[in-house]
Amino acid sequence: MANVKTITLGGTEQKVIISGQNCDIRNDGADTIYASAQPNITAGADGVLAIPVGQAAKLLDTKGTVYLKGTGVVQICGSDYSELVFKCAATSSGEGGEVTKTYVDNSDKTTLQLAKQFAEENFSNPNLLDNSWFGKGVINQRGKTEYSGARVYCIDRWRIGSSTTIGNCTLTDDGINFLTTDETCDFEQTLENYNMIVGKLCTISYGDNLGDVYSLTFTMGEYCRETLGKLVFYSTSDRHIMFRCPANENASMKWAKLELGSVATPFIPLNPAAELAKCQRYYYQSWSGDIDTKGIITSAAMSNASLQNVEFPVTMRTTPTVTFYTSSGIANAVRDWNAGTDVTGVIAAYANERSVVPTSPESTGFTEGKYYGFHYSASAEL
Protein backbone atom coordinates (compact mmCIF):
# COMPACT_ATOMS: atom_id res chain seq x y z
CA MET A 1 0.00 0.00 0.00
CA ALA A 2 2.34 2.68 -1.26
CA ASN A 3 -0.29 5.41 -0.94
CA VAL A 4 -0.85 5.02 2.81
CA LYS A 5 -0.61 8.02 5.16
CA THR A 6 -0.52 8.06 8.94
CA ILE A 7 -2.45 11.03 10.34
CA THR A 8 -2.52 12.12 13.98
CA LEU A 9 -5.75 13.98 14.80
CA GLY A 10 -5.89 16.46 17.64
CA GLY A 11 -9.63 17.13 17.85
CA THR A 12 -9.92 19.82 15.18
CA GLU A 13 -10.95 19.15 11.61
CA GLN A 14 -8.02 18.34 9.35
CA LYS A 15 -7.82 18.43 5.54
CA VAL A 16 -5.75 15.69 3.87
CA ILE A 17 -4.75 15.52 0.20
CA ILE A 18 -4.27 12.01 -1.19
CA SER A 19 -4.34 10.50 -4.67
CA GLY A 20 -7.21 8.30 -5.90
CA GLN A 21 -10.95 8.75 -6.33
CA ASN A 22 -11.78 6.92 -3.09
CA CYS A 23 -10.26 6.89 0.37
CA ASP A 24 -9.96 3.94 2.76
CA ILE A 25 -9.74 4.91 6.43
CA ARG A 26 -8.71 2.80 9.43
CA ASN A 27 -9.18 4.08 12.98
CA ASP A 28 -6.15 3.10 15.10
CA GLY A 29 -7.03 5.52 17.88
CA ALA A 30 -9.10 5.24 21.05
CA ASP A 31 -12.23 7.20 20.00
CA THR A 32 -14.63 7.29 17.07
CA ILE A 33 -13.41 9.47 14.22
CA TYR A 34 -15.45 11.11 11.46
CA ALA A 35 -14.66 11.54 7.77
CA SER A 36 -16.22 13.40 4.87
CA ALA A 37 -15.40 14.57 1.36
CA GLN A 38 -16.71 18.01 2.40
CA PRO A 39 -15.49 20.40 5.13
CA ASN A 40 -17.33 21.42 8.33
CA ILE A 41 -17.92 17.91 9.65
CA THR A 42 -20.93 17.36 11.93
CA ALA A 43 -21.45 13.93 13.48
CA GLY A 44 -24.58 12.29 12.05
CA ALA A 45 -24.91 14.65 9.09
CA ASP A 46 -25.39 13.40 5.54
CA GLY A 47 -22.12 12.42 3.91
CA VAL A 48 -20.27 12.12 7.22
CA LEU A 49 -18.80 8.69 7.88
CA ALA A 50 -18.38 7.52 11.51
CA ILE A 51 -15.57 5.00 12.01
CA PRO A 52 -15.46 3.23 15.40
CA VAL A 53 -12.22 2.30 17.15
CA GLY A 54 -10.35 -0.47 15.35
CA GLN A 55 -12.62 -0.44 12.29
CA ALA A 56 -12.04 0.48 8.68
CA ALA A 57 -14.36 2.02 6.08
CA LYS A 58 -14.30 3.41 2.55
CA LEU A 59 -15.23 6.99 1.67
CA LEU A 60 -16.29 7.15 -1.98
CA ASP A 61 -15.75 9.86 -4.55
CA THR A 62 -13.37 12.04 -2.50
CA LYS A 63 -11.48 13.11 -5.64
CA GLY A 64 -8.24 13.32 -3.66
CA THR A 65 -9.46 15.38 -0.70
CA VAL A 66 -10.76 14.07 2.61
CA TYR A 67 -11.65 15.84 5.86
CA LEU A 68 -11.08 14.09 9.21
CA LYS A 69 -12.19 14.98 12.72
CA GLY A 70 -11.52 13.29 16.04
CA THR A 71 -8.52 12.34 18.16
CA GLY A 72 -5.86 9.68 17.74
CA VAL A 73 -4.01 7.96 14.91
CA VAL A 74 -5.71 7.23 11.59
CA GLN A 75 -4.39 5.29 8.59
CA ILE A 76 -5.71 6.42 5.20
CA CYS A 77 -5.11 5.04 1.72
CA GLY A 78 -6.24 6.64 -1.52
CA SER A 79 -7.24 4.25 -4.28
CA ASP A 80 -9.53 3.73 -7.24
CA TYR A 81 -10.60 0.28 -6.02
CA SER A 82 -14.16 -0.56 -5.02
CA GLU A 83 -13.09 -3.13 -2.41
CA LEU A 84 -11.80 -2.08 1.00
CA VAL A 85 -8.00 -1.99 1.11
CA PHE A 86 -7.70 -2.44 4.88
CA LYS A 87 -8.68 -5.77 6.43
CA CYS A 88 -11.40 -5.87 9.08
CA ALA A 89 -10.51 -5.43 12.73
CA ALA A 90 -11.18 -8.07 15.39
CA THR A 91 -12.44 -7.60 18.94
CA SER A 92 -11.37 -9.93 21.73
CA SER A 93 -12.31 -9.96 25.41
CA GLY A 94 -10.36 -10.81 28.53
CA GLU A 95 -9.85 -9.67 32.08
CA GLY A 96 -10.65 -6.02 32.45
CA GLY A 97 -13.21 -5.98 29.62
CA GLU A 98 -12.98 -5.84 25.84
CA VAL A 99 -9.78 -4.99 24.07
CA THR A 100 -9.94 -3.86 20.45
CA LYS A 101 -6.99 -4.73 18.24
CA THR A 102 -6.40 -3.70 14.66
CA TYR A 103 -4.47 -6.08 12.41
CA VAL A 104 -3.95 -7.01 8.79
CA ASP A 105 -4.54 -10.64 7.94
CA ASN A 106 -1.40 -11.95 6.22
CA SER A 107 -2.31 -15.64 6.22
CA ASP A 108 -3.08 -15.68 2.49
CA LYS A 109 0.13 -13.90 1.39
CA THR A 110 3.28 -15.51 0.02
CA THR A 111 6.74 -14.69 1.37
CA LEU A 112 7.37 -12.46 -1.64
CA GLN A 113 4.14 -10.57 -1.05
CA LEU A 114 4.99 -10.11 2.63
CA ALA A 115 8.46 -8.84 1.70
CA LYS A 116 6.93 -6.37 -0.75
CA GLN A 117 4.46 -5.18 1.89
CA PHE A 118 7.25 -4.70 4.43
CA ALA A 119 9.32 -2.71 1.94
CA GLU A 120 6.38 -0.47 1.07
CA GLU A 121 5.47 0.19 4.70
CA ASN A 122 9.07 0.90 5.80
CA PHE A 123 10.39 2.69 2.71
CA SER A 124 11.53 6.30 3.14
CA ASN A 125 11.98 8.70 0.22
CA PRO A 126 15.03 11.00 0.14
CA ASN A 127 14.56 14.32 1.92
CA LEU A 128 15.00 17.27 -0.47
CA LEU A 129 15.58 19.72 2.40
CA ASP A 130 18.96 20.44 4.00
CA ASN A 131 19.45 20.62 7.77
CA SER A 132 15.93 19.38 8.41
CA TRP A 133 16.41 18.08 11.98
CA PHE A 134 15.80 20.96 14.42
CA GLY A 135 16.44 19.26 17.77
CA LYS A 136 19.73 18.61 19.54
CA GLY A 137 22.50 18.37 16.96
CA VAL A 138 20.97 20.82 14.45
CA ILE A 139 23.61 22.36 12.17
CA ASN A 140 23.95 25.88 13.56
CA GLN A 141 27.28 27.36 12.49
CA ARG A 142 26.28 30.91 13.45
CA GLY A 143 26.15 29.60 16.99
CA LYS A 144 23.21 31.46 18.53
CA THR A 145 20.33 29.94 20.50
CA GLU A 146 18.00 32.83 19.62
CA TYR A 147 17.59 34.58 16.26
CA SER A 148 15.71 37.70 15.29
CA GLY A 149 15.58 39.64 12.04
CA ALA A 150 13.92 40.38 8.72
CA ARG A 151 14.71 37.52 6.31
CA VAL A 152 18.06 36.73 7.91
CA TYR A 153 19.77 33.36 8.13
CA CYS A 154 19.47 31.55 11.44
CA ILE A 155 20.29 27.83 11.56
CA ASP A 156 22.13 26.71 8.44
CA ARG A 157 20.16 26.96 5.16
CA TRP A 158 17.08 28.50 6.84
CA ARG A 159 15.96 32.12 6.91
CA ILE A 160 13.67 33.69 9.49
CA GLY A 161 11.40 36.69 9.05
CA SER A 162 10.33 38.40 5.83
CA SER A 163 11.35 41.56 4.01
CA THR A 164 8.75 43.50 6.01
CA THR A 165 8.40 41.62 9.32
CA ILE A 166 10.82 40.62 12.07
CA GLY A 167 10.97 36.91 12.86
CA ASN A 168 11.98 35.42 16.20
CA CYS A 169 12.94 31.86 17.05
CA THR A 170 14.58 29.96 19.90
CA LEU A 171 16.54 26.72 19.65
CA THR A 172 16.07 23.97 22.22
CA ASP A 173 17.07 20.30 22.42
CA ASP A 174 13.45 19.53 21.52
CA GLY A 175 13.26 21.62 18.35
CA ILE A 176 12.90 25.18 17.10
CA ASN A 177 10.24 27.39 18.70
CA PHE A 178 8.43 30.38 17.19
CA LEU A 179 6.74 32.89 19.48
CA THR A 180 4.86 35.75 17.83
CA THR A 181 2.98 38.79 19.08
CA ASP A 182 1.31 41.13 16.60
CA GLU A 183 3.42 40.00 13.61
CA THR A 184 3.79 36.68 11.82
CA CYS A 185 7.07 34.78 11.66
CA ASP A 186 8.31 33.19 8.42
CA PHE A 187 10.73 30.23 8.28
CA GLU A 188 11.95 29.36 4.78
CA GLN A 189 14.53 27.44 2.77
CA THR A 190 15.56 28.21 -0.81
CA LEU A 191 15.85 25.07 -2.95
CA GLU A 192 18.90 24.68 -5.16
CA ASN A 193 17.28 21.65 -6.83
CA TYR A 194 14.06 23.57 -7.61
CA ASN A 195 14.38 23.26 -11.41
CA MET A 196 14.59 19.47 -11.10
CA ILE A 197 11.29 19.18 -9.19
CA VAL A 198 9.18 22.09 -10.44
CA GLY A 199 5.88 20.82 -11.84
CA LYS A 200 6.14 17.55 -9.94
CA LEU A 201 3.88 16.23 -7.17
CA CYS A 202 5.60 16.66 -3.80
CA THR A 203 4.72 16.04 -0.17
CA ILE A 204 5.75 18.26 2.72
CA SER A 205 5.59 17.00 6.29
CA TYR A 206 6.81 18.12 9.70
CA GLY A 207 6.69 16.99 13.29
CA ASP A 208 6.31 19.23 16.35
CA ASN A 209 7.76 18.79 19.83
CA LEU A 210 4.55 17.06 21.01
CA GLY A 211 5.04 14.22 18.54
CA ASP A 212 2.23 15.30 16.17
CA VAL A 213 2.95 14.93 12.45
CA TYR A 214 1.33 16.94 9.65
CA SER A 215 1.61 16.43 5.90
CA LEU A 216 0.35 17.90 2.64
CA THR A 217 0.70 16.95 -1.04
CA PHE A 218 1.09 19.78 -3.59
CA THR A 219 2.58 20.54 -7.00
CA MET A 220 5.93 22.29 -6.83
CA GLY A 221 5.81 25.67 -8.57
CA GLU A 222 2.07 26.14 -8.16
CA TYR A 223 0.68 28.42 -5.48
CA CYS A 224 -0.18 26.51 -2.33
CA ARG A 225 -1.32 27.78 1.06
CA GLU A 226 -2.54 25.28 3.65
CA THR A 227 -2.74 25.26 7.44
CA LEU A 228 -0.79 22.37 8.97
CA GLY A 229 -1.24 22.27 12.72
CA LYS A 230 -0.30 25.67 14.14
CA LEU A 231 1.73 26.64 11.07
CA VAL A 232 0.74 27.71 7.56
CA PHE A 233 2.68 26.14 4.70
CA TYR A 234 3.40 28.16 1.54
CA SER A 235 4.78 27.17 -1.84
CA THR A 236 4.80 29.53 -4.82
CA SER A 237 6.64 29.92 -8.11
CA ASP A 238 9.71 31.10 -6.16
CA ARG A 239 12.55 28.71 -5.36
CA HIS A 240 11.67 28.32 -1.71
CA ILE A 241 9.20 26.64 0.61
CA MET A 242 8.02 28.41 3.74
CA PHE A 243 6.30 27.81 7.05
CA ARG A 244 4.55 30.79 8.68
CA CYS A 245 3.72 31.05 12.35
CA PRO A 246 0.60 33.27 12.64
CA ALA A 247 0.52 36.32 14.90
CA ASN A 248 -0.04 35.72 18.62
CA GLU A 249 0.93 32.07 18.38
CA ASN A 250 3.47 29.72 19.97
CA ALA A 251 4.51 26.88 17.63
CA SER A 252 7.35 24.41 17.30
CA MET A 253 9.04 22.19 14.72
CA LYS A 254 11.28 19.21 15.45
CA TRP A 255 11.88 18.15 11.85
CA ALA A 256 10.69 18.79 8.31
CA LYS A 257 10.70 16.74 5.12
CA LEU A 258 10.11 17.50 1.44
CA GLU A 259 9.88 14.51 -0.90
CA LEU A 260 8.66 13.57 -4.35
CA GLY A 261 5.33 11.78 -4.61
CA SER A 262 1.99 11.82 -2.82
CA VAL A 263 3.03 9.82 0.27
CA ALA A 264 4.62 11.17 3.45
CA THR A 265 7.24 8.51 4.16
CA PRO A 266 9.08 8.37 7.53
CA PHE A 267 11.59 11.06 8.47
CA ILE A 268 15.10 9.70 8.92
CA PRO A 269 17.80 12.09 10.24
CA LEU A 270 20.97 12.10 8.16
CA ASN A 271 24.51 11.55 9.40
CA PRO A 272 25.53 14.79 11.21
CA ALA A 273 28.96 14.88 9.55
CA ALA A 274 27.44 14.56 6.08
CA GLU A 275 24.80 17.18 6.90
CA LEU A 276 27.47 19.61 8.14
CA ALA A 277 29.44 19.20 4.90
CA LYS A 278 26.28 19.90 2.87
CA CYS A 279 25.64 23.08 4.84
CA GLN A 280 29.28 24.25 4.60
CA ARG A 281 28.87 24.14 0.83
CA TYR A 282 26.69 27.26 1.30
CA TYR A 283 28.23 28.88 4.38
CA TYR A 284 31.26 28.53 6.63
CA GLN A 285 32.72 30.57 9.46
CA SER A 286 35.99 29.78 11.17
CA TRP A 287 34.76 30.41 14.69
CA SER A 288 31.98 28.98 16.82
CA GLY A 289 30.16 30.85 19.55
CA ASP A 290 31.71 34.21 20.40
CA ILE A 291 34.22 35.58 17.89
CA ASP A 292 36.15 37.13 20.79
CA THR A 293 38.74 34.33 20.77
CA LYS A 294 42.19 34.07 19.28
CA GLY A 295 42.14 33.59 15.53
CA ILE A 296 42.23 29.91 14.72
CA ILE A 297 43.44 30.60 11.18
CA THR A 298 47.11 31.49 10.82
CA SER A 299 48.86 32.47 7.62
CA ALA A 300 52.36 33.61 6.73
CA ALA A 301 52.82 36.60 4.44
CA MET A 302 54.04 35.70 0.95
CA SER A 303 54.67 39.36 0.19
CA ASN A 304 53.84 42.78 1.54
CA ALA A 305 50.47 42.54 -0.27
CA SER A 306 49.10 39.05 0.37
CA LEU A 307 49.01 36.13 2.79
CA GLN A 308 49.17 32.43 2.00
CA ASN A 309 46.22 30.70 0.37
CA VAL A 310 43.39 29.62 2.72
CA GLU A 311 41.43 26.49 1.77
CA PHE A 312 37.75 26.04 2.66
CA PRO A 313 36.71 22.85 4.54
CA VAL A 314 34.55 21.73 1.57
CA THR A 315 34.13 22.87 -2.02
CA MET A 316 31.53 25.62 -1.90
CA ARG A 317 28.52 25.95 -4.20
CA THR A 318 30.13 28.85 -6.06
CA THR A 319 32.80 31.47 -5.38
CA PRO A 320 31.76 32.81 -1.97
CA THR A 321 31.73 36.28 -0.49
CA VAL A 322 34.53 36.24 2.09
CA THR A 323 35.02 38.64 5.00
CA PHE A 324 38.06 38.55 7.30
CA TYR A 325 37.90 39.45 11.01
CA THR A 326 40.32 40.00 13.86
CA SER A 327 39.78 38.02 17.05
CA SER A 328 37.95 41.05 18.46
CA GLY A 329 35.50 41.02 15.55
CA ILE A 330 36.86 43.92 13.50
CA ALA A 331 35.87 43.30 9.89
CA ASN A 332 38.30 43.51 6.96
CA ALA A 333 41.32 43.21 9.24
CA VAL A 334 43.81 40.62 10.51
CA ARG A 335 46.08 40.52 13.55
CA ASP A 336 49.84 40.79 13.42
CA TRP A 337 50.70 38.26 16.12
CA ASN A 338 54.26 39.50 16.63
CA ALA A 339 53.53 43.21 16.86
CA GLY A 340 50.12 42.82 18.52
CA THR A 341 48.55 45.27 16.07
CA ASP A 342 45.88 45.02 13.39
CA VAL A 343 46.36 45.25 9.65
CA THR A 344 43.21 46.88 8.27
CA GLY A 345 41.69 47.00 4.81
CA VAL A 346 42.22 43.26 4.22
CA ILE A 347 39.95 41.88 1.52
CA ALA A 348 39.48 38.64 -0.38
CA ALA A 349 41.32 38.18 -3.67
CA TYR A 350 42.01 35.31 -6.03
CA ALA A 351 38.98 33.52 -4.62
CA ASN A 352 37.19 30.49 -6.06
CA GLU A 353 34.89 27.84 -4.62
CA ARG A 354 37.83 26.05 -2.96
CA SER A 355 40.10 28.73 -1.51
CA VAL A 356 40.88 32.41 -1.07
CA VAL A 357 43.94 34.63 -0.67
CA PRO A 358 43.74 37.51 1.90
CA THR A 359 45.12 40.68 0.30
CA SER A 360 46.04 44.09 1.62
CA PRO A 361 45.49 47.00 -0.77
CA GLU A 362 48.45 48.80 0.79
CA SER A 363 51.89 47.75 -0.45
CA THR A 364 53.24 47.83 3.11
CA GLY A 365 50.35 45.91 4.65
CA PHE A 366 52.24 42.70 5.50
CA THR A 367 55.79 41.69 6.27
CA GLU A 368 57.00 38.71 4.28
CA GLY A 369 57.52 35.64 6.48
CA LYS A 370 55.64 37.02 9.49
CA TYR A 371 52.49 35.28 10.76
CA TYR A 372 49.03 36.75 11.04
CA GLY A 373 45.91 35.49 12.80
CA PHE A 374 42.32 36.00 11.78
CA HIS A 375 38.84 34.53 11.46
CA TYR A 376 36.77 34.57 8.29
CA SER A 377 33.28 33.87 6.98
CA ALA A 378 32.49 32.58 3.50
CA SER A 379 28.96 32.78 2.10
CA ALA A 380 27.66 31.13 -1.08
CA GLU A 381 24.02 31.21 0.02
CA LEU A 382 21.24 31.15 -2.58
N, C-alpha and C positions, 0 to 999 in steps of 0.2 A: 504494500500500500504506500506507494511513493508520494501520494498527495495527502498524507495525514498530517494534521496540525494538532499540537497540544495547547489548549487555551486554559488559562487560569482566570476564573471569573471572581470579581470582588463585590458583587451585589448590584453594580450599575450595569445598564445595558451596554453591550459591546458589539461593534460592527466588525465582521471578519470577511476578508476577501479570499476566495478560494476558487480554483478552476472547476469546471463541470457544471452541468445543468441542474444536478441534484446534490444534496448534501446529507451524508450519513453522520449521525451524532450519537456518541456514547457517553453516558454520564458516569464518570469515575469519582464523583464527589460524594458528599454526605447529605445533600438536600436535592429536592426536585429542581430541575432547571427548565427554562422555557426557550423555545426557538421559533423564529418566524422569518419569512422572506421580506417582511416590512418592518420599519422601525416603530418605536413607541409600543413595546410589548405590554399587553395586559393579560394576566392569567385568565383563561377561560374564554377569551375573545376568539372570534373566527380567524382562522389562519395561524393561530398560536399553538404550537406543539408542546405538550408537557411530557417531560422524560424523567421517570422516576430514577432513584438511585440504582446503579448497576444495570440499567436497561439501555437499549439502543433503538433508534428510530430513524426513519428517512424523511427528510423534508424535500418535497418535490418542487421543481421549477424555480429554484433560487437564482438561476442565471449568474452564479458566481458570487453572490452576496447573501450573507446570513447574519441575523441579529440574535444574540444570546443574552440571557439574563438569569442571574442566580449566583450561587457561590460554589467554589470548588473547581476541580479539574475536569475538563471536557475534552474528549478526542473527537475531531471532526475529519471527514474525508469527502472531498468533492469527487463526483463521478457522473457518468452518463448511464450507469446501469440501473435497471429497474429493481434488481434484487438488493437486499441489505448487505452491505460490505462487512459490517461487524457481526460476529456471532452473538447469539443470545446469551444473557447472563443467567447464572444459576443462584438460587437461594438455599442455604443450608442452615439448620438450627442446631444449637448445642447449649451448653450451660451459659446462662446469662442472656438467653433470648436468641433471636435470629441474627445471623451475620450474612450480609450480602457481599458476594465476591463476583468480580468481573473477570472473565477469562476468554481466550480464543481457543476454540477446539482445534487441535492440531493432529488429531488421531488419523485423519484421512490424507495427510500430506506426506510426500516422500522426503527423503533426506535432502535432496536437491532443492525441493520447494521450501523446506524449513531453512536451509542455508540462505536462499534468496530472500526470504522474509526477514531473517536476522540482519542481512546486509542492508536491506531497505530501511529497517527500523533504527539501525545504528549508524547509518551513513551520515557524514557531515560534509557539506559543501565548503570550498575554500571561502575565507572571509576576505572581502575586497576592501575592507577598511584597515588602516594602519593604527597601531597603538590603541586597540579596542577594548583592552582590559583596564578598568578604572580603579580597581582596588589596590591593595598593597602590592608593590612591584611595578606600578604604572611607569612608563618611560616619561620622565619629567626632568629634562636636562636643565631647564631654567631654574629649577630648584625651589620654587616657592610652594607653600601649602595653601595660599590664598591668591586668587587672581582677580583683577578688576580692570576693565577698560572697554573701549569701543572698537570691536573687531581686532583684538590683539591676540597673539598666540599665548596659550597657557601651557597645558601639557603638550608634549610633542605631537605635531600634525593637526592640532585642534585649535580653532579660534573661539574666543568668547566675546559676546556683545555684537552690536551692529554698527553701521556707520553713523547712526543717530542716537543709539541708546548704549548705556554703560552696562556691561554684564558683570556678574559677581559669582564666583564659585569657590568652594572649599574642598580640599582633598582630604580624605580619611582612608583608613585601612579597609573600609567597607564600601568605598566608591567615591564618586564625585557628587557634591551636593550643590544645588542651585536654590538660592533664597532671594526672592524678589519682593519689592514693595510696590511702587506705582508704575514701574517699568517692566517690560518683559526682559528675558535673558536668552540670547541665542547661543547655540553651541554647534559649530559646523566644521566639516572637513572637506577640503577641495580634493577631487579625485583626479589623479594623474592618468588613470586608465579609463577615463570617461568616454573617450571616442571608441573604445572597444566594446562598451556595454550600452551606449545610447541606443534607444529604440527597443531594447530587450526587456523582457519581464524579469523583475528583480523582487526580492523580499528583504525588508528591513525588520530587524527584531532587536529588542534590548531587554535587559533584566534590571530591576531596581534592587535596593538593599533589603527589601522585605522578601525577596525571592519570587516576586511576580514577574511574568514574562509577557511581553506584548509584541505582536508582529503584524505586518501589513505587506501585501503584494501590490506593486505598482509598475508602471512602464518608465524606465529611465529616460529622462529628457522631456517627459510630459508633466504638466503642472499637477502636483499632488499636495493636498493638505488634509491630514487626518489626525484626530486626537488619539493618542496611544497612552492610556493611563493618565498621568498628570501632565504629560508633555504633548506638544503638537509637532508632528513630523512634517517637514516640507521637502519637496523635490521639484525643481523647475528646469528650465533649459540651460541654467548655469552648470558649472562643473562641480558643484558641491551638493552635499546633503546636509540637512540642518534639523536639529531639535530645538524647540522653543519652549521655555518655561514661562507660562503666563504670569501676568502681574499678580502680586499678593499671593504667591504660591511657594511651597517648599517641596522640591522634588529631588530625586536622586537617580543615578545610573551606576550600575556596577559593571556592565559590559554592553557592547553593541556589535551587531553583525549585519553586513550587507552581502547578499549572495544572489547568484543567478537562479532563476526558476521561481515557482509559485509555492515552494515549501520552505518553512523555517526549520532548518536542520539544527542540531545541537551546536552550541557555542563551545569551542575548544581553544583555550588560551595557547598562544604560540610560545616557543622557546624564548625566554627573556633576552638572551644574547643575540639571537637572530632579529628580534623585534627592535633592539637598540640599534643594530647596524642598519636596519631599514630606515629608522628615524634619522640617524646621522647622515644619511644620504641627502636629507633636506636641511638639516641644521646641526651645528656642533659648536659647543663652547668649551674652552679648555679648563674652566673652573667649575666647581659644584658648590652650591650654597653661596656664602658671601664671597665676593671677589676680593675682599680685603685680606688676602693671603699672599705669600710670596709667589711670584710667577713660576709656574711649573714648566714653562717652555723656556729653554735657554738657547741662544744662538750666537755664534761668533761672527764678527764682522768680516766680510770678504773684502770690503773696500770702505772708503769713507761715505759711500752712498747706499750700501745695501748690506743686509745680513744674510746668513745662509738660508737655503731653501727649507721651508716648513711643510711637511707632508700631513695631509688630513688622515684621520683614522680609517675612513672608507672613501671610495670614489663617490663624489657628490653628484647630484642629478645633473647639474650644469655648473659652469664657473660661478662660484658664490660671491656674494658681497662680504668682504672681510674687514673687520675693525679690530685694531690692536688696542690693548689697555695696559696701563701700569698696574701693579698690585694694589694700588689705592683707588683704581677705577677710573683714572684719567684716560679719556679716549684719544686715539691717534698719537700715542706716546709709548715708549719703552723705557726700562730702567737700566742705567749703567751701573752694574753691580759693583764695580771697583770704586768709582767716584761717588756712588750714592746719589746721583742726580738723574733727572729725566731727560730723555731726548724727545722733543716734541715734533709734531708734524709728520709722524711716521704713517705711511699709507701702504696699501697693498699694490704690488706690481708683479708683472710676469705671472699672473694667476691663471690656473685652469682648474678643472674639476678634481685634480689630485693634489695640488700643492700651491704654495704662494711664497713670494719673496717679499719680506718687509723692506721698504725703501724710504730713505730720508731725502726730501727735496733739496736739502742743503748739502753742499759738497763737503762740509766739515761735520756732518751729523754723527758719524761713527768713527771709531778708531780701529783700524784693521788689526785683527787678532784678539781684540778685547771681547768680553762676553756680556750679553745683555739679557735681561729677564723680562718676560711679558706674558700676558694672557691674550687670547683672541677669540672672536666669534666669527663663524662662517655661516651664511644663510643662503640657501638655494630653494627657499620656500616657493610654492606655487602662488 
